[in-house]
Amino acid sequence: MDKKQFAAVLVAVLVTLIVLSLATWRQQEYERRRRAWEAEHPEPQAPQAPPQPEPAELVEPGPSAPAQPEDQEPTEAPEPDEAPALQTAAEPARVRNIAVRGPEFEATFTSRGAALRDYTLVNFHRTPVREQDSGLRLLDTVRPGETSLRLLDLSDGVDLRGRNWDVVEDTTAEPRSERRLVFRTVVSGWRITKTYVFGPREGPVDNPVFAYGFQFEVALENLADRSRNLAWRMTALAGPLPDDADARFGRLKALLATYQGQAQGAVIEREALSGFRDEPWTFTAGNLAWMAFKGRFFTALVRVEEPRISGRAVVEHLDIGPQADEQGYFAQADARLQKILRSQPDSGRILYKTLTHRDVEPGASQAVRFVFYGGPVTEQALAFDPALQDLPRYSFFSWFEPISKILVRILNFLYPYLHNYGLVIIVLTLLLKTAMHGLTRKALAAGHKMQKLQPLMKEVRERYKDDKAKQQEEIMRMWREHGVSPWGSCLPMFVQIPVFIALYGAFANAFSMRQATFIPGWITDLSQPDALFSLPFVVPIVGWETLNLLPILYVVITLVQQAMTPKSKDPQVQQQQRMMKLMPVLFMFIFYSMPSGLVLYFTVSAGYTLVEHWFIRRRLEGADARERAQAAGPAAAGTGFARKGNKSASGQSRKRRRR
């Protein structure tokens, strides 16, 4: 391996390390933050679980009571309407909490704001799985009054934030294929009706929307005797919670998308990782498609079914850490959720505002329809809506996204035949390595030829050591004569770089890897690092708390492979080989905190490469031996013929002397 080859390999390794560093930078930052916070705040004892409210009526003070309702945020008094004669109905004295069960979710709605208090997936659990977990909560009221789907105000100054609505229809407990929950209120000459539509409680659903969500509509009817201009504002989503206990692979993201073309698809226009933490950011579009909070594997989103209505979305940060928890939400959370919130004390809300000011005639109404989805981020679950097809994203870079999606589809295709995603990864590894066997064989052959030319190249360097240009010219001529390319041995590495990046995204973000067990007791979640057992101490500097065996196996296999590599007599090549021995150790530190599915791929790949290189080198050495034997045969035969000729000539000369 000459300098150019070594430089090419070094560049490839550096590119890989840079990509990995970018992908793991946030993870290290989050872990440092978590450890610092836990050092300052020791883990509290698990509090007694508060009694859960019955899904029936909950009596709270009416509007004339001096006490502020528990779940109502302090608000300023609404400005009086310009027309004092406009109709306003009295609010109900009781606030109702209504529990709704769907095939995959449980949700609690409140008449205070006709809003969604919390949303839980009943058939999923946080990682690691606990038997006592009742489900995976995606949305919660992390601040009093901060509920989802709550109307805030109207453009003419009507404040709706603390208003208690009437429940005019509730068929959510009935065994129907389509159930309805209808809230209504009359304020300042507007009759506002909010209708939620759900599918059946259990079993298959006709409309796939109802499996992980519901539809709802906001209708405003003008009761005044004059035309009025209308626009309104709503909290689309509030209080998202992390879907996994470990924050190392990414936190909540706020995503906004716009319709493209004839509303057949949508493209994500804005994505906030932590940018909304410092200050709110606003996104305005005439064709706003949906707003979402997305975790690693799950999302909660609101899709607008009226692309003609201009919308504005404002993303704001909500700190739910114990230092900012003035209302006791953190203390009331169960012990498991407290630990998660200490690690990820961030939440947020997305405000939606209609910007299309329309004149509503007397007696007329204006309605906007929405879809709420809260569930897994998979192509299968989101296939019902073309506008959501841009939401499943696996790779950290859009260039490699098509490769990641192809790999995820191959994984899902093979699973029904093997019933174990660990075996699927092994089969996929063998398929990929077999597909690249031709490149690997050519690369090793090129490296073998280059090694055979090392003595000649050394002579050229010594002969033209004072003329670098002539030295390079002679070496290039030698390469052409022997059919050797300096980049031939590096080609497989360059080909595997995009595959590696795509695999990282696929194994880190593919929903099918979540809580997928390969070997019980060892690799129980392919989306998390493998942990053979917990260490009785924390490894300094790196902060390791468990013994992860796969990265160690990878290093051992790679070092064995390097030991089988023929040693060069060139001091420069020897130095390069010594430097390359450090790379597996460096990769062990990188792989130690990566998903075990990805490390399993590289470990199996290293084992395959070890055997593959052994066979290829054996064939190359056998070919060299045959060439040497063929070259030695004619020479030996020629030598024997010469000796025989010499003997006959000497005999003839002796005969002539006798005569």
C-alpha positions as CSV (number, residue, x, y, z in Angstrom):
1,M,0.0,0.0,0.0
2,D,1.6,3.2,-1.1
3,K,1.0,6.7,0.1
4,K,-1.9,7.4,-2.2
5,Q,-3.7,4.2,-1.2
6,F,-3.1,4.9,2.4
7,A,-4.4,8.5,2.0
8,A,-7.5,7.2,0.3
9,V,-8.2,4.7,3.1
10,L,-7.6,7.4,5.7
11,V,-10.0,9.8,3.9
12,A,-12.7,7.1,3.8
13,V,-12.2,6.4,7.5
14,L,-12.3,10.1,8.4
15,V,-15.5,10.6,6.4
16,T,-17.1,7.7,8.3
17,L,-15.9,9.0,11.6
18,I,-17.2,12.5,10.9
19,V,-20.6,11.1,10.0
20,L,-20.7,9.0,13.2
21,S,-19.6,12.0,15.2
22,L,-22.4,14.1,13.9
23,A,-24.8,11.3,14.6
24,T,-23.6,10.7,18.2
25,W,-22.9,14.3,19.2
26,R,-26.3,14.9,20.5
27,Q,-26.3,11.6,22.3
28,Q,-23.1,12.5,24.3
29,E,-24.5,16.0,25.0
30,Y,-27.7,14.5,26.4
31,E,-25.9,12.0,28.5
32,R,-23.6,14.6,30.0
33,R,-26.7,16.8,30.8
34,R,-28.5,13.8,32.4
35,R,-25.6,12.8,34.6
36,A,-25.0,16.4,35.7
37,W,-28.7,16.8,36.5
38,E,-28.9,13.6,38.4
39,A,-25.8,14.5,40.4
40,E,-27.5,17.7,41.5
41,H,-31.0,16.1,42.1
42,P,-30.9,12.7,43.7
43,E,-33.7,10.4,42.5
44,P,-36.8,10.9,44.6
45,Q,-38.7,8.0,46.2
46,A,-41.6,6.7,44.2
47,P,-44.7,8.6,45.4
48,Q,-48.0,7.1,46.1
49,A,-49.9,6.8,42.8
50,P,-52.7,9.4,42.9
51,P,-56.2,8.1,42.4
52,Q,-57.2,8.1,38.7
53,P,-60.3,10.3,38.0
54,E,-63.3,8.4,36.9
55,P,-64.3,9.0,33.2
56,A,-67.6,10.4,34.5
57,E,-68.4,14.0,35.5
58,L,-65.9,15.9,37.6
59,V,-67.4,18.8,39.7
60,E,-65.4,22.0,39.5
61,P,-66.3,25.5,40.5
62,G,-68.4,27.4,38.0
63,P,-67.4,30.8,36.6
64,S,-68.8,32.7,39.5
65,A,-66.6,30.8,42.0
66,P,-63.6,32.7,43.3
67,A,-61.3,29.7,43.0
68,Q,-59.5,29.1,39.7
69,P,-60.2,25.6,38.2
70,E,-57.3,23.2,38.6
71,D,-56.7,22.7,35.0
72,Q,-57.2,26.3,33.8
73,E,-54.3,28.6,33.2
74,P,-54.5,32.2,34.4
75,T,-55.9,34.3,31.6
76,E,-56.9,37.8,31.1
77,A,-60.5,38.7,30.9
78,P,-61.8,38.6,27.4
79,E,-62.3,41.9,25.7
80,P,-65.9,42.9,25.4
81,D,-67.4,42.5,22.0
82,E,-68.2,45.6,20.0
83,A,-71.9,44.7,19.9
84,P,-73.1,44.2,23.5
85,A,-76.3,42.6,22.3
86,L,-74.5,39.5,20.8
87,Q,-75.6,36.3,22.4
88,T,-73.5,34.5,25.0
89,A,-74.7,31.4,26.7
90,A,-73.9,30.6,30.3
91,E,-71.1,28.0,30.9
92,P,-71.9,24.7,32.6
93,A,-71.1,24.5,36.2
94,R,-69.3,21.1,35.9
95,V,-66.2,20.2,33.9
96,R,-66.5,16.8,32.3
97,N,-63.7,14.4,31.6
98,I,-64.6,11.8,29.0
99,A,-62.5,8.7,28.4
100,V,-62.6,7.3,24.9
101,R,-61.2,3.9,23.9
102,G,-60.1,3.0,20.4
103,P,-58.6,-0.2,18.9
104,E,-55.0,1.0,19.7
105,F,-55.4,4.0,22.0
106,E,-57.0,5.6,25.1
107,A,-57.7,9.3,25.2
108,T,-59.2,11.6,27.7
109,F,-61.2,14.7,26.6
110,T,-62.3,17.6,28.7
111,S,-65.1,20.0,28.3
112,R,-62.7,22.8,29.5
113,G,-61.8,24.0,26.0
114,A,-63.4,20.9,24.4
115,A,-59.8,19.6,24.2
116,L,-57.7,16.5,24.4
117,R,-56.1,16.1,27.9
118,D,-54.0,13.0,27.2
119,Y,-53.4,10.3,24.6
120,T,-52.0,6.8,25.3
121,L,-51.2,3.9,23.0
122,V,-52.4,0.8,24.9
123,N,-50.5,-1.9,22.9
124,F,-47.0,-0.3,23.2
125,H,-44.6,0.3,26.1
126,R,-41.5,2.3,26.7
127,T,-38.1,0.8,26.5
128,P,-37.2,-1.3,28.5
129,V,-40.5,-3.1,28.8
130,R,-42.0,-3.3,32.3
131,E,-45.0,-5.5,33.1
132,Q,-46.6,-2.8,35.2
133,D,-46.6,-0.3,32.3
134,S,-50.2,0.4,31.2
135,G,-49.2,1.8,27.8
136,L,-47.1,4.4,26.0
137,R,-48.4,8.0,26.7
138,L,-47.7,10.3,23.8
139,L,-49.5,13.5,25.0
140,D,-50.2,14.8,28.5
141,T,-51.2,18.0,30.2
142,V,-47.8,18.9,31.4
143,R,-49.0,22.4,32.3
144,P,-52.5,23.4,33.7
145,G,-54.6,24.4,30.7
146,E,-52.0,23.3,28.1
147,T,-54.2,20.8,26.3
148,S,-54.2,19.7,22.7
149,L,-56.9,20.7,20.1
150,R,-58.1,23.6,22.3
151,L,-59.5,26.7,20.7
152,L,-57.8,29.8,22.1
153,D,-59.5,32.9,20.6
154,L,-61.2,34.4,17.6
155,S,-60.1,37.3,15.5
156,D,-62.7,39.7,16.9
157,G,-61.2,39.4,20.4
158,V,-63.3,36.5,21.8
159,D,-61.2,34.6,24.3
160,L,-62.0,30.8,24.6
161,R,-59.0,29.5,26.6
162,G,-60.8,28.9,29.9
163,R,-64.3,28.4,28.6
164,N,-66.3,25.3,29.7
165,W,-68.2,23.8,26.8
166,D,-71.5,21.9,26.8
167,V,-71.4,18.2,25.8
168,V,-74.4,17.9,23.4
169,E,-73.7,14.4,22.2
170,D,-71.7,11.5,23.5
171,T,-71.9,8.0,21.9
172,T,-68.3,7.0,22.7
173,A,-69.4,4.3,25.1
174,E,-71.8,2.7,22.6
175,P,-70.8,-0.3,20.4
176,R,-71.0,1.6,17.1
177,S,-68.9,1.6,14.0
178,E,-68.8,5.4,14.2
179,R,-69.0,7.1,17.5
180,R,-69.3,10.9,18.1
181,L,-68.4,13.3,20.8
182,V,-69.8,16.8,20.2
183,F,-69.0,20.0,22.3
184,R,-70.8,23.3,21.8
185,T,-70.7,26.8,23.2
186,V,-72.2,30.1,22.3
187,V,-70.1,33.2,22.9
188,S,-70.3,36.8,21.5
189,G,-72.8,35.8,18.8
190,W,-70.9,32.7,17.6
191,R,-72.2,29.2,18.0
192,I,-69.1,27.1,18.0
193,T,-69.4,23.3,17.5
194,K,-66.5,20.9,17.9
195,T,-67.3,17.4,16.7
196,Y,-65.0,14.4,17.2
197,V,-65.6,11.2,15.2
198,F,-64.2,7.8,16.3
199,G,-64.2,4.3,14.9
200,P,-65.3,1.2,16.9
201,R,-63.8,0.5,20.3
202,E,-62.3,-2.9,19.2
203,G,-61.8,-5.0,16.2
204,P,-61.0,-4.1,12.6
205,V,-61.9,-0.6,11.4
206,D,-63.3,0.4,8.0
207,N,-61.4,3.7,8.0
208,P,-57.7,3.2,8.8
209,V,-57.6,6.7,10.4
210,F,-59.6,5.3,13.3
211,A,-57.0,2.7,14.3
212,Y,-54.5,5.3,15.7
213,G,-56.6,8.4,15.8
214,F,-59.8,10.2,14.9
215,Q,-61.4,13.0,12.8
216,F,-62.6,16.3,14.2
217,E,-64.3,19.4,12.8
218,V,-64.5,23.0,14.1
219,A,-67.6,24.8,12.9
220,L,-68.5,28.4,13.7
221,E,-72.0,29.8,13.0
222,N,-72.7,33.5,12.9
223,L,-75.7,34.3,15.1
224,A,-75.5,38.0,14.6
225,D,-77.7,40.0,12.2
226,R,-74.6,41.3,10.3
227,S,-71.8,39.8,8.3
228,R,-68.7,39.2,10.4
229,N,-65.0,38.5,9.6
230,L,-63.6,35.3,10.9
231,A,-60.2,33.8,11.8
232,W,-59.3,31.7,14.9
233,R,-56.4,30.2,16.7
234,M,-56.0,26.7,18.2
235,T,-53.4,24.7,20.2
236,A,-52.9,21.9,17.8
237,L,-50.6,19.8,20.0
238,A,-49.3,20.3,23.5
239,G,-47.3,18.3,26.0
240,P,-45.7,15.6,23.9
241,L,-43.7,13.0,25.9
242,P,-40.6,11.0,24.7
243,D,-41.5,7.6,23.4
244,D,-38.4,5.9,24.8
245,A,-36.6,6.2,28.1
246,D,-33.2,6.6,26.5
247,A,-32.5,10.0,24.8
248,R,-29.3,9.0,23.2
249,F,-30.7,8.4,19.7
250,G,-32.7,11.6,19.4
251,R,-35.3,13.7,21.1
252,L,-38.7,15.2,20.1
253,K,-38.8,17.0,16.8
254,A,-41.3,19.5,15.7
255,L,-42.2,19.0,12.0
256,L,-44.3,21.1,9.7
257,A,-45.3,20.1,6.2
258,T,-47.0,21.7,3.2
259,Y,-49.2,20.2,0.5
260,Q,-47.7,19.7,-2.9
261,G,-49.6,19.8,-6.2
262,Q,-53.2,18.7,-5.9
263,A,-52.9,17.9,-2.2
264,Q,-51.9,14.4,-3.0
265,G,-48.7,14.5,-1.0
266,A,-46.9,16.7,1.4
267,V,-43.2,17.6,2.0
268,I,-41.6,18.5,5.3
269,E,-40.6,22.2,5.1
270,R,-39.4,22.9,8.6
271,E,-37.8,20.7,11.2
272,A,-36.8,21.8,14.7
273,L,-34.6,19.6,16.8
274,S,-34.0,22.0,19.6
275,G,-34.3,25.3,17.9
276,F,-37.6,26.1,19.5
277,R,-36.1,25.8,22.9
278,D,-34.7,29.3,23.1
279,E,-37.4,31.2,21.3
280,P,-40.6,30.3,19.4
281,W,-40.3,30.1,15.6
282,T,-43.2,30.7,13.2
283,F,-44.0,29.1,9.9
284,T,-46.6,30.5,7.6
285,A,-47.9,28.7,4.5
286,G,-51.0,29.0,2.2
287,N,-51.2,25.2,2.0
288,L,-50.2,23.9,5.5
289,A,-50.6,20.1,5.4
290,W,-49.8,18.9,8.9
291,M,-48.1,19.7,12.2
292,A,-46.4,17.0,14.3
293,F,-44.3,16.2,17.3
294,K,-42.1,13.2,16.3
295,G,-40.1,11.0,18.6
296,R,-37.8,8.2,17.5
297,F,-40.5,5.7,16.6
298,F,-43.9,7.5,17.3
299,T,-45.6,10.7,16.4
300,A,-48.6,12.8,17.3
301,L,-49.8,15.0,14.5
302,V,-52.7,17.1,13.3
303,R,-53.4,17.2,9.6
304,V,-55.5,19.9,7.9
305,E,-58.0,18.7,5.4
306,E,-58.6,22.1,3.9
307,P,-55.4,23.0,2.0
308,R,-57.0,26.2,0.6
309,I,-57.1,27.7,4.1
310,S,-53.9,29.6,4.8
311,G,-52.4,28.6,8.2
312,R,-49.7,29.7,10.5
313,A,-47.9,27.4,13.0
314,V,-46.0,28.6,16.0
315,V,-43.7,26.1,17.8
316,E,-43.0,26.9,21.4
317,H,-40.9,25.2,24.1
318,L,-42.3,23.9,27.3
319,D,-39.9,23.0,30.1
320,I,-41.3,20.2,32.2
321,G,-38.2,19.8,34.4
322,P,-38.6,19.8,38.1
323,Q,-37.1,23.3,38.4
324,A,-39.9,24.7,36.2
325,D,-42.6,22.5,37.5
326,E,-44.5,25.0,39.6
327,Q,-47.8,23.1,39.4
328,G,-46.7,19.7,40.5
329,Y,-46.8,17.7,37.3
330,F,-43.4,16.3,37.8
331,A,-44.1,15.3,41.4
332,Q,-47.4,13.6,40.4
333,A,-45.8,11.5,37.7
334,D,-45.0,7.9,38.5
335,A,-41.4,7.0,39.3
336,R,-40.7,5.6,35.8
337,L,-41.9,8.8,34.1
338,Q,-39.9,10.9,36.6
339,K,-36.7,9.3,35.5
340,I,-37.5,9.8,31.8
341,L,-38.4,13.4,32.4
342,R,-35.1,14.0,34.3
343,S,-33.3,12.7,31.2
344,Q,-35.5,14.6,28.7
345,P,-37.2,17.5,30.5
346,D,-38.4,19.2,27.2
347,S,-41.8,19.3,25.7
348,G,-43.5,21.9,23.6
349,R,-46.7,23.0,21.9
350,I,-47.7,24.0,18.3
351,L,-50.2,26.7,17.9
352,Y,-52.3,26.8,14.7
353,K,-54.0,29.9,13.4
354,T,-56.2,30.3,10.3
355,L,-55.1,33.2,8.2
356,T,-57.8,33.2,5.7
357,H,-60.2,35.9,7.0
358,R,-63.6,35.1,5.6
359,D,-66.8,37.1,5.8
360,V,-69.5,34.9,7.4
361,E,-73.0,36.0,6.6
362,P,-75.8,36.0,9.2
363,G,-77.0,32.5,9.9
364,A,-74.1,31.0,7.9
365,S,-71.3,28.9,9.3
366,Q,-67.7,28.1,8.5
367,A,-66.1,24.7,9.2
368,V,-62.6,23.2,9.0
369,R,-61.9,19.5,9.2
370,F,-58.8,17.9,10.7
371,V,-57.4,14.4,11.3
372,F,-55.5,13.5,14.5
373,Y,-53.0,10.7,14.3
374,G,-51.0,9.3,17.2
375,G,-49.1,6.1,16.5
376,P,-46.0,4.4,15.0
377,V,-44.0,6.1,12.3
378,T,-44.2,3.3,9.7
379,E,-45.1,3.3,6.1
380,Q,-47.8,0.6,6.7
381,A,-49.5,2.6,9.4
382,L,-49.4,5.9,7.4
383,A,-50.3,4.4,4.1
384,F,-53.9,5.6,4.4
385,D,-52.8,9.2,3.7
386,P,-50.5,10.3,0.9
387,A,-49.9,13.5,2.8
388,L,-48.0,11.6,5.5
389,Q,-45.7,9.6,3.3
390,D,-42.8,12.0,3.9
391,L,-42.9,11.4,7.6
392,P,-41.0,8.1,8.0
393,R,-37.4,9.0,7.7
394,Y,-34.5,6.8,8.5
395,S,-31.3,8.3,7.4
396,F,-29.7,11.5,8.9
397,F,-28.9,12.7,5.4
398,S,-31.5,12.9,2.6
399,W,-29.0,11.6,0.0
400,F,-29.0,8.1,1.7
401,E,-32.7,8.0,2.5
402,P,-33.7,5.9,-0.6
403,I,-31.0,3.3,0.3
404,S,-32.3,3.2,4.0
405,K,-35.9,2.7,2.8
406,I,-34.9,-0.2,0.5
407,L,-33.0,-1.8,3.4
408,V,-35.9,-1.5,5.7
409,R,-38.2,-3.0,3.2
410,I,-35.9,-6.0,2.7
411,L,-35.8,-6.5,6.5
412,N,-39.6,-6.5,6.7
413,F,-39.8,-8.8,3.7
414,L,-37.5,-11.4,5.2
415,Y,-39.0,-11.3,8.7
416,P,-42.1,-13.5,8.0
417,Y,-39.8,-16.3,6.8
418,L,-37.3,-16.1,9.8
419,H,-39.4,-14.7,12.6
420,N,-36.3,-13.1,14.2
421,Y,-34.9,-9.8,13.2
422,G,-31.5,-10.8,14.4
423,L,-31.5,-13.7,11.9
424,V,-32.9,-11.3,9.3
425,I,-29.9,-9.0,9.8
426,I,-27.5,-11.9,9.5
427,V,-29.1,-13.0,6.2
428,L,-29.1,-9.4,4.9
429,T,-25.4,-9.1,5.8
430,L,-24.6,-12.3,3.9
431,L,-26.6,-11.0,0.9
432,L,-24.8,-7.7,0.8
433,K,-21.4,-9.2,1.3
434,T,-22.1,-11.8,-1.4
435,A,-23.2,-9.0,-3.8
436,M,-19.9,-7.2,-3.2
437,H,-17.8,-10.3,-3.4
438,G,-16.7,-9.4,-6.9
439,L,-15.4,-6.0,-5.8
440,T,-13.7,-7.5,-2.8
441,R,-11.9,-10.2,-5.0
442,K,-10.7,-7.5,-7.4
443,A,-9.6,-5.3,-4.6
444,L,-7.5,-8.1,-2.9
445,A,-6.1,-9.1,-6.3
446,A,-5.1,-5.5,-6.9
447,G,-3.5,-5.3,-3.5
448,H,-1.7,-8.6,-4.1
449,K,-0.3,-7.3,-7.4
450,M,0.7,-4.1,-5.7
451,Q,2.6,-6.0,-3.0
452,K,4.5,-8.0,-5.6
453,L,5.6,-4.7,-7.2
454,Q,6.9,-3.3,-4.0
455,P,10.5,-4.4,-4.7
456,L,10.5,-2.8,-8.2
457,M,8.8,0.3,-6.8
458,K,11.5,0.6,-4.1
459,E,14.2,0.4,-6.8
460,V,12.5,3.2,-8.8
461,R,12.3,5.4,-5.7
462,E,16.0,4.8,-5.0
463,R,17.0,5.4,-8.6
464,Y,15.0,8.7,-8.9
465,K,15.1,9.8,-5.4
466,D,16.2,13.3,-6.5
467,D,13.6,13.6,-9.2
468,K,10.1,13.2,-7.8
469,A,8.4,13.9,-11.2
470,K,10.4,11.2,-12.9
471,Q,9.8,8.8,-10.0
472,Q,6.1,9.2,-10.2
473,E,6.2,8.8,-14.0
474,E,8.1,5.5,-13.8
475,I,5.8,4.2,-11.1
476,M,2.7,5.0,-13.2
477,R,4.3,3.3,-16.2
478,M,5.0,0.3,-14.1
479,W,1.4,0.2,-12.9
480,R,0.1,0.4,-16.5
481,E,2.4,-2.4,-17.7
482,H,1.3,-4.7,-14.9
483,G,-2.4,-3.8,-15.0
484,V,-2.5,-2.4,-11.5
485,S,-4.8,0.5,-10.3
486,P,-3.8,2.3,-7.1
487,W,-7.5,2.7,-6.2
488,G,-8.5,-0.8,-6.9
489,S,-8.0,-2.0,-3.3
490,C,-10.0,1.0,-1.9
491,L,-13.0,0.5,-4.1
492,P,-15.0,-1.7,-1.7
493,M,-14.5,0.7,1.1
494,F,-15.9,3.6,-0.9
495,V,-18.9,1.5,-2.0
496,Q,-19.7,0.5,1.5
497,I,-19.7,4.0,3.0
498,P,-23.2,5.0,1.7
499,V,-24.4,1.5,2.6
500,F,-23.0,2.0,6.1
501,I,-24.6,5.4,6.6
502,A,-27.9,4.1,5.2
503,L,-27.7,1.0,7.5
504,Y,-27.1,3.2,10.5
505,G,-30.3,5.1,9.9
506,A,-32.2,1.9,9.2
507,F,-31.2,0.1,12.3
508,A,-31.4,3.2,14.5
509,N,-34.8,4.5,13.4
510,A,-36.7,1.5,11.8
511,F,-39.7,0.8,13.9
512,S,-39.3,-3.0,13.3
513,M,-36.1,-2.9,15.2
514,R,-37.8,-1.5,18.3
515,Q,-37.9,-4.1,21.2
516,A,-37.0,-6.9,18.7
517,T,-35.3,-9.7,20.5
518,F,-32.4,-11.7,18.9
519,I,-31.0,-13.7,21.8
520,P,-33.0,-13.7,25.0
521,G,-31.1,-12.5,28.0
522,W,-28.5,-10.7,25.9
523,I,-29.8,-8.9,22.8
524,T,-33.4,-8.1,23.7
525,D,-33.7,-4.9,21.7
526,L,-32.0,-4.4,18.4
527,S,-32.7,-0.7,18.5
528,Q,-30.6,-0.3,21.7
529,P,-27.0,-1.3,22.6
530,D,-26.6,-4.9,23.6
531,A,-26.0,-5.2,27.3
532,L,-24.8,-8.6,28.6
533,F,-24.9,-7.4,32.2
534,S,-24.6,-4.1,34.2
535,L,-21.2,-3.2,35.6
536,P,-20.9,-2.5,39.3
537,F,-19.2,0.8,38.4
538,V,-19.2,3.5,35.8
539,V,-16.2,3.5,33.4
540,P,-14.5,6.9,33.8
541,I,-14.5,9.3,30.8
542,V,-16.7,7.2,28.5
543,G,-19.4,6.7,31.1
544,W,-20.1,3.0,30.3
545,E,-22.5,1.3,32.7
546,T,-23.0,-2.1,31.0
547,L,-20.8,-4.7,29.3
548,N,-21.7,-4.7,25.6
549,L,-20.2,-7.8,24.1
550,L,-20.9,-7.2,20.3
551,P,-18.4,-4.3,20.0
552,I,-15.7,-6.4,21.7
553,L,-16.4,-9.3,19.4
554,Y,-16.1,-7.0,16.4
555,V,-12.7,-5.8,17.6
556,V,-11.4,-9.3,18.2
557,I,-12.5,-10.5,14.7
558,T,-11.0,-7.5,13.0
559,L,-7.6,-7.9,14.8
560,V,-7.5,-11.6,13.8
561,Q,-8.1,-10.5,10.2
562,Q,-5.3,-8.0,10.4
563,A,-3.0,-10.6,11.9
564,M,-3.7,-12.8,8.8
565,T,-2.7,-10.0,6.5
566,P,0.8,-10.7,4.9
567,K,3.5,-8.5,6.5
568,S,5.4,-6.2,4.2
569,K,9.2,-5.7,4.4
570,D,8.8,-2.0,3.5
571,P,9.2,0.1,6.6
572,Q,6.7,2.6,5.3
573,V,4.0,-0.1,4.8
574,Q,4.8,-1.6,8.2
575,Q,4.1,1.8,9.8
576,Q,0.8,2.0,8.0
577,Q,-0.2,-1.5,9.1
578,R,0.6,-0.6,12.7
579,M,-1.6,2.5,12.4
580,M,-4.4,0.5,10.9
581,K,-4.4,-1.8,13.9
582,L,-5.7,1.1,16.0
583,M,-8.8,1.6,13.9
584,P,-10.8,-1.4,15.3
585,V,-10.2,-0.1,18.8
586,L,-11.4,3.3,17.8
587,F,-14.5,1.8,16.2
588,M,-15.2,-0.1,19.4
589,F,-15.6,3.2,21.2
590,I,-18.0,4.3,18.5
591,F,-20.0,1.1,18.3
592,Y,-20.3,0.7,22.1
593,S,-23.3,3.0,22.3
594,M,-24.9,2.2,18.9
595,P,-27.9,0.1,18.2
596,S,-27.1,-3.6,18.6
597,G,-28.7,-4.3,15.2
598,L,-26.1,-2.1,13.5
599,V,-23.2,-3.6,15.5
600,L,-24.5,-7.1,14.8
601,Y,-24.3,-6.3,11.1
602,F,-20.7,-5.2,11.3
603,T,-19.7,-8.1,13.5
604,V,-21.2,-10.6,11.1
605,S,-19.7,-8.7,8.2
606,A,-16.2,-8.8,9.9
607,G,-16.5,-12.6,10.3
608,Y,-17.6,-13.0,6.7
609,T,-14.7,-10.8,5.6
610,L,-12.2,-12.8,7.7
611,V,-13.2,-16.1,5.9
612,E,-13.6,-14.5,2.5
613,H,-10.1,-12.9,2.7
614,W,-8.6,-16.2,3.8
615,F,-10.0,-18.1,0.8
616,I,-9.2,-15.3,-1.7
617,R,-5.6,-15.0,-0.5
618,R,-5.2,-18.8,-0.6
619,R,-6.3,-18.8,-4.2
620,L,-4.0,-15.9,-5.0
621,E,-1.0,-17.7,-3.4
622,G,-1.9,-20.9,-5.2
623,A,-1.9,-19.0,-8.5
624,D,1.5,-17.5,-7.7
625,A,2.9,-21.0,-6.8
626,R,1.6,-22.3,-10.2
627,E,3.2,-19.4,-12.0
628,R,6.5,-20.0,-10.3
629,A,6.3,-23.8,-11.1
630,Q,5.5,-23.0,-14.8
631,A,8.3,-20.5,-15.0
632,A,10.8,-23.0,-13.4
633,G,9.8,-25.9,-15.7
634,P,11.0,-24.6,-19.0
635,A,14.1,-23.3,-17.4
636,A,14.9,-26.6,-15.9
637,A,14.2,-28.4,-19.2
638,G,16.3,-26.0,-21.1
639,T,19.2,-26.5,-18.7
640,G,19.0,-30.3,-19.1
641,F,19.0,-30.0,-22.9
642,A,22.1,-27.8,-22.8
643,R,23.9,-30.3,-20.6
644,K,23.0,-33.2,-23.0
645,G,24.2,-31.2,-26.0
646,N,27.5,-30.4,-24.2
647,K,28.0,-34.0,-23.4
648,S,27.5,-35.1,-27.1
649,A,29.8,-32.4,-28.4
650,S,32.6,-33.4,-26.1
651,G,32.1,-37.1,-27.1
652,Q,32.4,-36.2,-30.8
653,S,35.6,-34.2,-30.2
654,R,37.1,-37.2,-28.4
655,K,36.3,-39.5,-31.3
656,R,38.0,-37.1,-33.7
657,R,41.2,-37.1,-31.6
658,R,41.3,-40.9,-31.6
659,R,41.2,-40.9,-35.4
